[in-house]
Amino acid sequence: MSIARKVRRSGGPKTRPKSEMVFVPGGEFTMGSDRHYEEEKPAHRVKVDGFWIDQTLVTNAEFARFVKDTRYTTFAEIAPDPKDYPGALPHMLRAGSLVFVKSQGPVDLTNWSNWWTFGFGADWRHPYGPGSAIKGLDDYPVVHISYRDAEAYAKWAGKELPTEAEWEFAARGGLEGKEFAWGDVFEPNGKPMANTWQGEFPWQNLLKDGYEGTSPVRTFPPNGYGLYDMIGNVWEWTTDWYVGTHTQQKSCCMPVNPRGPREEESYDPCNPTIRIPRKVIKGGSHLCAPSYCRRYRPAARHAEPIDTSTCHLGFRCIRRERPSGH
């Protein structure tokens, strides 16, 4: 049973989205995990205040209203400035975004270029490049969204992006210490609970959940707070800068509403010449598979450079205010 307190629709001009928002009461929880990937360690107690959060990912229709109202141009629609990417090959300095391409058979899973390609002309309107479109996909999550794009939308809508702690608390749906957003069994009674990859990644998708790519935002059951797609479908931006493990506690006090590390700590140590800060993304996507990426869990986290967008990355927004009468 949901323990969220209220549901409302966002206010503002008629052109703004009317997404339902759920109030998630604050509380304490164990953030992270000691049983999976290194970046999820250490599991630690955290407290967050209550907040409103979108029931669903921001959809194509909602993002289209934002673009119509503001004439906003996303990062993927702008050709990169050579000054920002020293050493880049000139023919690569064109507008576009990362697109998944299924391989013809088994490949080396340590080399992501076996399934990712930079798609010239790929953006939120053309998720797989020129010739693709979002007609008929109004209720699908918008993708190819950089951090700047998500932040601009949130500001226009009178909202914000969640911190990693807020996002993870909401994703758990009131369940303490469970593996997934609905419990400890990935497919209860053999039923897919989220849009993930079934089969051998990245060449064999058995489509047990019915979707090759993204799915409409209310396709799978909500969690205990009434929130959809907190696991799978597309990754989601948070405001926290990324480091390879959770920040170690320097006092005996429980962190309250933590905001993560500093920006300068988020640069990729494996690429010291590339000084592009990274944010934490959460939730996994339809490309997460048991054979490759088991990040379809609330505790899971990954790094994403703020200038990068992909065909499996979107977002949802929050408001940090209490319901009237509280």
Protein Blocks (a to p, Z undefined) as FASTA:
>chain_A
ZZbfbdcddedjfkbccbdcddddeddddedjfklcfklpccdddddddddddfbdcdfk
lmmmmmmmnopacfklpccdfklmghiafklmccddddddddfbdcdfklmklmpccdeh
iafklmnoghiacehilmpccehiafklmmmmmmmnopacddfklmmmmmnnopahiabl
nbjbfbgghiafbdcdedjdfkbcghlnopabdcdfklpccdfkopahkgghiacddfbd
cdfbdcddfbfbdcehiebjafklmpcfklmmlccdcdddehiaakbcfklmccbcfkbc
cdddfkbccfkbccddddddddehZZ
